[in-house]
């Protein structure tokens, strides 16, 4: 007698947008071209004043798996929170209105991984940088070493990436240059150099040791997460209004609580750089510094712990899934 195969789970893509009319058509195009059949796209528009809503309506009329709302929100995280509440998926993914996916089978790859490794709570892939004009700049330096093969180019283009972050002649150019110079730490330089030496992604239990050494975050533009795990490990609005801070909280909580992640060496998505910067960019360095301090502090606290226990998506200890520290 043949056993029934588990139905494919719904994956909900959460997209918070506002005045992204210049880019959102391309973003939506990369979603509707995905081959995985059980996708839903939840768009929360923060009362855009450009043609963003008109473009969303156009796509929603053609694709019944697009659900959208448009009304004022208090911040991007407020919009994400509201969109997640509308979602029906077992898993969720976060998507910005200027970014998109490179691999049309990306969500199919993720669904297969979750099926093969049901104890896994998060799947991630390799993010690529893109200029505001739509030019791919190679994989992000922090993940380039994990990419196998030469699809889309396999080395980070350092000069092109740096140039994409600066709008020469703009009033904020000097400030942006100073921000970039402050980021030129020895730790970051070592990570850039390592990007040219290929290595396999450390999976499951092995990832914890790597994370404790590097603090490397999961790429928020392509990670697919079990929804209950996301909700349990994310600081909810209104306590957290800065999206990057909330994501850093999630990365820290996910790893320290013992959930398992799996990385795929696939060119998964692109994230667009904007020369004029983001409103909260000046806070990024401070947030990153605090995050890495928390990781190092946690590493010290568990120094004498002999065994670290891992858990499944429901938070239950997985028998036999431990690691010696």
C-alpha positions as CSV (number, residue, x, y, z in Angstrom):
1,X,0.0,0.0,0.0
2,X,1.5,3.4,-1.0
3,X,1.8,6.0,1.7
4,X,0.3,9.3,1.1
5,X,2.8,12.1,0.4
6,X,2.5,15.1,2.7
7,X,0.9,18.1,0.9
8,X,3.2,20.9,-0.1
9,X,3.2,23.6,2.6
10,X,2.2,27.2,1.8
11,X,5.0,29.7,1.9
12,X,4.0,33.3,2.6
13,X,6.2,36.1,1.2
14,X,5.8,39.2,3.3
15,X,6.4,42.4,1.4
16,X,6.2,45.8,3.1
17,X,6.4,48.7,0.6
18,X,6.0,52.4,0.3
19,X,6.7,54.5,-2.8
20,X,8.6,51.7,-4.5
21,X,7.0,52.3,-7.9
22,X,10.4,52.6,-9.6
23,X,11.3,49.0,-8.7
24,X,8.3,47.0,-7.6
25,X,7.3,45.8,-11.1
26,X,10.6,43.9,-11.3
27,X,10.2,42.7,-7.7
28,X,6.8,41.3,-8.4
29,X,7.9,39.8,-11.6
30,X,10.5,37.7,-9.7
31,X,7.8,36.4,-7.4
32,X,5.1,35.4,-10.0
33,X,7.8,33.6,-12.0
34,X,8.5,31.2,-9.1
35,X,7.8,27.6,-10.0
36,X,6.7,26.5,-6.5
37,X,2.9,26.2,-6.6
38,X,1.9,27.0,-3.0
39,X,3.1,30.6,-2.7
40,X,1.2,33.5,-1.4
41,X,2.4,37.1,-1.5
42,X,1.2,39.4,1.2
43,X,1.9,43.1,0.4
44,X,1.4,45.8,2.9
45,X,1.6,49.2,1.4
46,X,2.2,52.2,3.7
47,X,-0.1,54.6,1.7
48,X,2.2,55.2,-1.2
49,X,1.9,58.5,-3.1
50,X,3.5,57.2,-6.4
51,X,2.3,54.5,-8.7
52,X,3.1,51.6,-6.4
53,X,-0.5,50.7,-5.6
54,X,-1.5,50.9,-9.3
55,X,1.2,48.3,-10.1
56,X,0.2,46.1,-7.2
57,X,-3.4,46.2,-8.4
58,X,-2.3,45.2,-11.9
59,X,-0.5,42.1,-10.6
60,X,-3.1,41.2,-8.1
61,X,-5.8,41.2,-10.8
62,X,-3.7,38.5,-12.7
63,X,-2.5,36.5,-9.8
64,X,-5.0,35.3,-7.2
65,X,-2.3,34.4,-4.7
66,X,-1.5,38.1,-4.1
67,X,-3.1,39.7,-1.1
68,X,-2.6,43.4,-0.5
69,X,-3.6,46.2,1.7
70,X,-2.8,50.0,1.5
71,X,-3.1,52.2,4.6
72,X,-0.7,54.3,6.7
73,X,1.6,52.4,9.1
74,X,3.9,53.6,11.8
75,X,7.1,52.1,10.3
76,X,8.3,49.2,8.2
77,X,8.2,46.7,11.1
78,X,4.6,47.7,11.8
79,X,3.8,46.9,8.2
80,X,5.6,43.5,8.4
81,X,3.7,42.7,11.6
82,X,0.4,43.4,9.9
83,X,1.3,41.4,6.8
84,X,2.4,38.4,8.8
85,X,-1.0,38.5,10.6
86,X,-2.7,38.1,7.2
87,X,-0.5,35.2,6.1
88,X,-1.6,31.5,6.1
89,X,1.7,29.9,5.3
90,X,3.6,27.4,7.4
91,X,6.7,29.2,6.4
92,X,7.4,32.9,5.7
93,X,9.9,34.9,3.8
94,X,10.6,38.7,3.9
95,X,10.9,40.7,0.7
96,X,11.7,44.4,0.2
97,X,9.9,46.3,-2.5
98,X,13.2,47.0,-4.4
99,X,14.6,43.5,-4.3
100,X,13.8,40.1,-5.8
101,X,14.7,36.5,-6.6
102,X,17.3,35.3,-9.0
103,X,16.4,31.6,-9.0
104,X,12.9,30.8,-10.2
105,X,13.0,27.5,-8.3
106,X,14.2,29.0,-5.0
107,X,11.1,28.3,-3.0
108,X,10.9,24.8,-4.5
109,X,14.5,24.1,-3.3
110,X,13.5,25.4,0.2
111,X,10.3,23.2,0.4
112,X,12.3,20.1,-0.7
113,X,14.9,20.8,2.1
114,X,12.2,21.2,4.7
115,X,10.7,17.9,3.5
116,X,14.0,16.1,3.7
117,X,15.0,17.7,7.0
118,X,11.8,18.3,9.0
119,X,13.7,19.4,12.1
120,X,15.1,22.4,10.2
121,X,13.5,25.8,11.0
122,X,15.2,28.1,8.5
123,X,16.7,27.8,5.0
124,X,18.9,30.4,3.4
125,X,20.8,31.0,0.2
126,X,23.4,33.3,-1.3
127,X,22.4,37.0,-1.7
128,X,23.7,39.2,-4.6
129,X,24.3,42.9,-4.6
130,X,22.6,45.0,-7.3
131,X,23.0,48.6,-8.2
132,X,20.1,51.1,-8.3
133,X,20.3,50.8,-12.1
134,X,19.8,47.1,-12.0
135,X,23.4,45.8,-12.5
136,X,24.3,42.7,-10.6
137,X,27.5,43.3,-8.6
138,X,28.2,39.7,-7.6
139,X,27.5,37.9,-4.4
140,X,27.6,39.7,-1.1
141,X,31.1,39.5,0.3
142,X,30.0,37.9,3.5
143,X,28.5,34.9,1.6
144,X,30.5,34.7,-1.6
145,X,32.7,31.9,-0.4
146,X,29.8,29.6,0.0
147,X,28.6,30.0,-3.6
148,X,29.3,27.0,-5.8
149,X,29.7,27.5,-9.6
150,X,29.9,30.7,-11.6
151,X,26.2,31.5,-12.1
152,X,25.8,35.3,-12.3
153,X,29.5,35.6,-11.5
154,X,30.9,34.1,-8.3
155,X,33.2,36.8,-6.9
156,X,32.1,40.0,-5.2
157,X,33.0,43.1,-7.3
158,X,34.4,45.3,-4.5
159,X,34.9,48.5,-6.5
160,X,31.5,48.3,-8.2
161,X,29.7,47.6,-5.0
162,X,31.4,50.5,-3.2
163,X,30.6,52.8,-6.1
164,X,26.9,51.7,-6.0
165,X,26.7,53.0,-2.4
166,X,27.8,56.5,-3.3
167,X,26.1,59.2,-5.3
168,X,28.9,61.4,-6.4
169,X,28.1,65.1,-6.2
170,X,25.2,64.5,-3.9
171,X,25.0,66.6,-0.7
172,X,25.4,63.5,1.4
173,X,28.4,62.1,-0.4
174,X,31.0,63.1,2.2
175,X,28.9,61.7,5.0
176,X,28.4,58.4,3.2
177,X,32.1,58.1,2.6
178,X,32.8,58.6,6.3
179,X,30.2,55.9,7.1
180,X,32.0,53.5,4.8
181,X,35.4,54.3,6.2
182,X,34.1,53.5,9.7
183,X,33.1,50.1,8.5
184,X,36.6,49.3,7.3
185,X,37.5,47.2,10.4
186,X,40.0,44.4,10.5
187,X,37.3,41.9,11.1
188,X,35.4,43.1,8.0
189,X,38.6,43.1,5.9
190,X,39.3,39.5,6.9
191,X,35.8,38.5,5.8
192,X,36.2,40.2,2.4
193,X,39.5,38.3,1.9
194,X,37.9,35.1,2.9
195,X,35.2,35.6,0.3
196,X,37.6,34.6,-2.4
197,X,38.4,31.2,-0.8
198,X,35.6,28.7,-1.4
199,X,34.2,26.6,1.4
200,X,31.1,24.5,2.2
201,X,28.3,26.0,4.2
202,X,28.3,24.6,7.8
203,X,24.9,23.0,8.5
204,X,22.8,22.2,11.5
205,X,24.8,21.8,14.7
206,X,28.0,22.8,13.0
207,X,26.6,26.2,12.2
208,X,26.5,27.1,15.9
209,X,30.3,27.1,16.3
210,X,30.7,29.1,13.1
211,X,28.2,31.6,14.3
212,X,29.9,32.0,17.7
213,X,33.1,32.8,15.9
214,X,31.7,35.2,13.2
215,X,28.2,36.3,14.2
216,X,27.3,35.9,10.6
217,X,23.6,36.7,10.0
218,X,21.2,34.9,7.7
219,X,20.5,36.9,4.5
220,X,17.1,38.4,5.3
221,X,16.2,38.8,1.6
222,X,16.1,35.0,0.9
223,X,15.7,33.2,4.2
224,X,12.5,31.0,4.5
225,X,11.5,30.5,8.2
226,X,9.0,28.4,10.0
227,X,6.4,31.0,11.0
228,X,6.0,29.9,14.6
229,X,9.8,30.2,15.0
230,X,9.8,33.6,13.5
231,X,7.1,34.8,15.8
232,X,8.6,33.2,18.9
233,X,12.1,34.7,18.3
234,X,11.2,38.2,17.0
235,X,10.6,41.3,19.1
236,X,7.1,42.4,18.2
237,X,6.0,45.9,17.2
238,X,5.6,48.4,18.9
239,X,8.5,47.6,21.2
240,X,10.8,47.4,18.1
241,X,10.4,50.0,15.3
242,X,13.7,49.6,13.5
243,X,13.6,46.7,11.1
244,X,17.3,46.0,11.3
245,X,17.3,45.9,15.1
246,X,14.4,43.5,15.1
247,X,16.1,41.2,12.6
248,X,19.3,41.2,14.6
249,X,17.2,40.2,17.7
250,X,15.8,37.3,15.6
251,X,19.2,36.1,14.5
252,X,20.5,36.1,18.0
253,X,17.5,34.4,19.5
254,X,17.2,31.8,16.8
255,X,20.8,30.7,17.3
256,X,21.0,30.9,21.1
257,X,17.7,29.0,21.5
258,X,19.0,26.1,19.5
259,X,17.0,26.1,16.3
260,X,18.6,24.5,13.2
261,X,19.3,26.2,9.9
262,X,20.4,24.9,6.5
263,X,22.2,26.9,3.9
264,X,21.9,26.2,0.1
265,X,24.9,27.3,-2.1
266,X,22.5,28.8,-4.6
267,X,22.3,32.3,-6.1
268,X,18.9,33.0,-4.4
269,X,18.1,36.7,-4.5
270,X,19.3,40.2,-5.1
271,X,19.3,43.2,-2.8
272,X,19.5,46.7,-4.4
273,X,21.9,49.3,-3.1
274,X,20.6,52.9,-3.1
275,X,23.2,55.6,-3.5
276,X,21.2,58.1,-1.4
277,X,21.0,55.6,1.4
278,X,18.2,54.5,3.8
279,X,16.8,56.6,6.5
280,X,18.1,54.4,9.2
281,X,21.5,53.6,7.7
282,X,23.4,55.8,10.2
283,X,22.2,53.4,12.9
284,X,23.4,50.2,11.2
285,X,27.0,50.3,12.4
286,X,25.8,50.9,16.0
287,X,23.3,48.1,15.8
288,X,25.8,45.7,14.3
289,X,28.3,46.5,17.0
290,X,25.8,45.8,19.8
291,X,24.7,42.6,18.1
292,X,28.3,41.2,17.8
293,X,28.9,42.2,21.5
294,X,25.9,40.1,22.4
295,X,27.2,37.1,20.4
296,X,30.6,37.4,22.2
297,X,28.9,37.7,25.6
298,X,26.9,34.6,24.9
299,X,30.0,32.7,23.8
300,X,31.6,33.5,27.2
301,X,28.5,32.5,29.1
302,X,28.4,29.0,27.6
303,X,32.2,28.5,27.6
304,X,31.9,25.9,30.4
305,X,28.8,24.2,29.0
306,X,29.7,20.8,27.7
307,X,26.7,20.1,25.6
308,X,24.3,22.5,23.6
309,X,20.9,21.1,22.9
310,X,19.1,21.8,19.6
311,X,15.3,22.0,19.2
312,X,12.8,21.5,16.4
313,X,10.3,24.0,15.0
314,X,8.0,23.5,18.0
315,X,10.8,24.2,20.5
316,X,11.1,20.6,21.6
317,X,14.5,19.0,22.2
318,X,15.6,16.8,19.3
319,X,16.9,13.5,20.6
320,X,20.6,13.0,19.6
321,X,20.9,16.5,18.2
322,X,23.6,18.1,20.4
323,X,27.0,19.6,19.9
324,X,30.1,19.5,22.2
325,X,31.3,23.1,22.8
